[in-house]
Amino acid sequence: MTRHSLGPRALLMPTPVLLVGTWDANHRPNIMAAAWGGICCSRPPCVAVSLRAATYTHGSIERAGCYTISIPSADQISRADFAGLVSGRTVDKFAALGWSAVPAETVDAPCVAQCPLVLECRLLQAVELGSHTQFIGEVLEAHAEQAVLGPDGLPDIALVRPAVFDPAGGHYHGLGDDLGRAFTIGRVWDSQPRPR
């Protein structure tokens, strides 16, 4: 197989669509769309988001030491995209989108009431990486709408219906087929002969 060099690029595929919530200096709620983020630790449970210093949210996280992550569903993707197109310095995004800001229970930050899944994060560490600062937050609480919970009481990805971002093509996508149970489907290779 021939591979084509693309040079050094951040092409991890896909990336999540996250709405990072903070209060600004005037205690006005703000959200921004971010795709550079994800789980970074299990114990304690931590998620990270990487933001440019020029963003309004960057300063709010530094000041408050916390943030929320609201996960929008696929049918909310145009609203989520808008939250990344305009700055909270000049636009009240909650009002523009017709969304409600709800104060988090454990941190001093707002979340999007209409999103099916919300994580409340206390800032543990900020790492300067170059163009972005990675904010590592400990998840102090997670909330999910009753309608997206599976029989085990945890969010069901098919019911949450999160969207993902393609950093190479610049498009949003929905999720595809269930490919099998993690930590199980690979066991078929236990019975396969190994190359010598």
C-alpha positions as CSV (number, residue, x, y, z in Angstrom):
1,M,0.0,0.0,0.0
2,T,1.3,3.4,-1.0
3,R,0.9,6.2,1.5
4,H,0.9,9.9,0.6
5,S,2.7,12.3,2.9
6,L,0.4,15.0,4.3
7,G,3.0,16.7,6.5
8,P,2.5,17.4,10.2
9,R,-1.2,17.9,10.8
10,A,-3.7,17.3,13.6
11,L,-5.8,14.8,11.7
12,L,-7.2,12.6,14.5
13,M,-10.5,11.4,13.1
14,P,-13.2,12.1,14.2
15,T,-13.2,14.8,16.9
16,P,-16.1,15.5,19.2
17,V,-18.4,18.5,19.0
18,L,-18.2,20.1,22.4
19,L,-19.9,23.2,23.8
20,V,-17.7,24.7,26.5
21,G,-19.6,26.8,29.0
22,T,-18.3,29.6,31.2
23,W,-19.5,32.8,32.8
24,D,-17.8,35.9,31.6
25,A,-16.4,38.6,33.9
26,N,-19.9,40.2,34.1
27,H,-21.5,36.8,35.0
28,R,-23.1,36.5,31.6
29,P,-23.3,32.9,30.3
30,N,-21.3,32.0,27.2
31,I,-20.6,28.9,25.2
32,M,-18.1,28.2,22.4
33,A,-17.9,25.2,20.1
34,A,-14.7,23.2,20.4
35,A,-13.5,20.1,18.6
36,W,-10.0,19.8,20.1
37,G,-11.0,17.8,23.2
38,G,-11.7,14.5,24.8
39,I,-11.2,12.1,27.6
40,C,-7.7,12.2,29.1
41,C,-7.9,10.3,32.4
42,S,-10.1,7.7,34.0
43,R,-9.2,8.2,37.7
44,P,-10.0,10.9,38.4
45,P,-12.3,11.2,35.5
46,C,-10.9,14.0,33.3
47,V,-11.6,15.6,30.0
48,A,-9.5,18.2,28.2
49,V,-10.3,21.0,25.8
50,S,-7.7,22.9,23.8
51,L,-8.5,26.6,23.1
52,R,-6.6,29.5,21.5
53,A,-5.8,32.3,23.9
54,A,-7.7,34.7,21.6
55,T,-11.0,33.1,22.4
56,Y,-13.3,34.7,25.0
57,T,-13.8,31.4,26.8
58,H,-10.0,31.0,27.3
59,G,-9.9,34.0,29.7
60,S,-13.1,32.9,31.4
61,I,-11.7,29.4,32.2
62,E,-8.4,31.0,33.5
63,R,-10.4,33.4,35.7
64,A,-13.0,30.9,37.1
65,G,-10.9,27.7,37.2
66,C,-13.8,25.6,35.8
67,Y,-16.0,25.0,32.8
68,T,-18.8,22.8,31.6
69,I,-19.0,20.6,28.5
70,S,-22.5,20.3,26.9
71,I,-22.8,17.6,24.2
72,P,-25.2,18.6,21.5
73,S,-27.2,16.0,19.6
74,A,-27.0,15.8,15.8
75,D,-30.2,17.9,15.3
76,Q,-28.5,20.7,17.3
77,I,-25.4,20.9,15.1
78,S,-26.3,24.2,13.3
79,R,-26.7,25.9,16.7
80,A,-23.4,24.3,17.9
81,D,-21.7,25.6,14.7
82,F,-23.0,29.1,15.4
83,A,-21.5,29.0,18.9
84,G,-18.1,28.6,17.2
85,L,-18.7,31.3,14.5
86,V,-19.3,34.3,16.7
87,S,-17.6,35.6,19.9
88,G,-19.2,35.9,23.3
89,R,-17.5,39.3,23.5
90,T,-20.1,40.7,21.2
91,V,-23.0,38.2,21.0
92,D,-25.2,36.6,23.7
93,K,-25.1,33.2,22.2
94,F,-27.8,31.7,24.5
95,A,-30.2,34.4,23.5
96,A,-29.4,34.2,19.8
97,L,-29.9,30.4,19.8
98,G,-33.0,30.4,22.0
99,W,-31.2,28.1,24.5
100,S,-31.3,28.3,28.3
101,A,-28.2,28.7,30.5
102,V,-28.5,26.6,33.6
103,P,-26.0,27.0,36.4
104,A,-23.9,23.8,37.0
105,E,-24.4,22.1,40.4
106,T,-20.7,21.6,41.3
107,V,-18.8,24.3,39.5
108,D,-19.3,28.0,38.8
109,A,-20.2,27.7,35.1
110,P,-23.3,27.5,33.0
111,C,-24.4,24.6,30.8
112,V,-26.9,24.3,28.0
113,A,-30.3,23.1,29.3
114,Q,-31.3,21.7,25.9
115,C,-28.3,19.4,25.4
116,P,-28.7,15.8,26.3
117,L,-25.4,15.3,28.2
118,V,-23.4,17.7,30.3
119,L,-20.1,17.4,32.2
120,E,-19.1,19.8,35.0
121,C,-15.3,20.3,35.2
122,R,-13.0,21.8,37.7
123,L,-9.7,23.0,36.1
124,L,-6.8,20.8,37.2
125,Q,-4.1,22.0,34.9
126,A,-3.6,24.3,32.0
127,V,-0.8,23.3,29.6
128,E,0.5,25.8,27.0
129,L,1.2,23.9,23.8
130,G,1.8,26.5,21.1
131,S,-1.3,27.8,19.3
132,H,-3.6,26.3,22.0
133,T,-3.8,25.9,25.7
134,Q,-5.0,22.5,26.9
135,F,-7.4,22.9,29.8
136,I,-7.5,19.6,31.8
137,G,-10.7,19.4,33.9
138,E,-11.7,16.9,36.5
139,V,-15.3,15.8,35.9
140,L,-17.1,16.5,39.2
141,E,-20.6,15.7,37.9
142,A,-22.2,14.4,34.8
143,H,-25.9,14.9,33.9
144,A,-28.0,13.2,31.2
145,E,-31.6,13.7,30.1
146,Q,-33.7,10.7,31.1
147,A,-34.7,10.2,27.4
148,V,-31.1,9.3,26.5
149,L,-30.4,6.8,29.2
150,G,-30.2,3.1,28.3
151,P,-31.3,0.1,30.4
152,D,-28.1,0.3,32.5
153,G,-28.9,3.9,33.5
154,L,-26.0,5.3,31.4
155,P,-26.2,7.5,28.3
156,D,-26.9,5.4,25.2
157,I,-24.9,6.9,22.2
158,A,-27.7,6.0,19.8
159,L,-30.1,8.1,21.9
160,V,-27.7,11.0,22.6
161,R,-26.9,11.1,18.8
162,P,-23.7,13.2,19.2
163,A,-22.2,14.7,16.1
164,V,-18.5,14.5,15.2
165,F,-16.2,16.9,13.3
166,D,-13.9,15.9,10.4
167,P,-10.8,18.1,10.7
168,A,-9.6,17.1,7.2
169,G,-12.8,17.8,5.3
170,G,-14.3,20.5,7.6
171,H,-17.7,18.8,7.9
172,Y,-19.9,17.5,10.7
173,H,-21.0,13.9,10.6
174,G,-23.5,11.7,12.5
175,L,-22.5,8.4,13.9
176,G,-22.7,5.2,11.8
177,D,-23.4,1.5,12.6
178,D,-22.7,-0.3,15.8
179,L,-19.6,-2.3,15.0
180,G,-19.6,-4.5,18.1
181,R,-18.9,-4.6,21.8
182,A,-15.5,-3.1,22.9
183,F,-13.1,-5.5,24.6
184,T,-15.1,-8.4,23.1
185,I,-15.0,-8.4,19.3
186,G,-11.2,-8.6,19.2
187,R,-11.3,-11.9,21.1
188,V,-11.8,-13.7,17.7
189,W,-8.1,-13.2,17.1
190,D,-7.2,-15.3,20.2
191,S,-8.0,-18.4,18.1
192,Q,-6.1,-17.2,15.0
193,P,-2.7,-18.5,14.1
194,R,0.0,-16.0,14.9
195,P,2.7,-15.1,12.2
196,R,6.1,-16.4,13.1
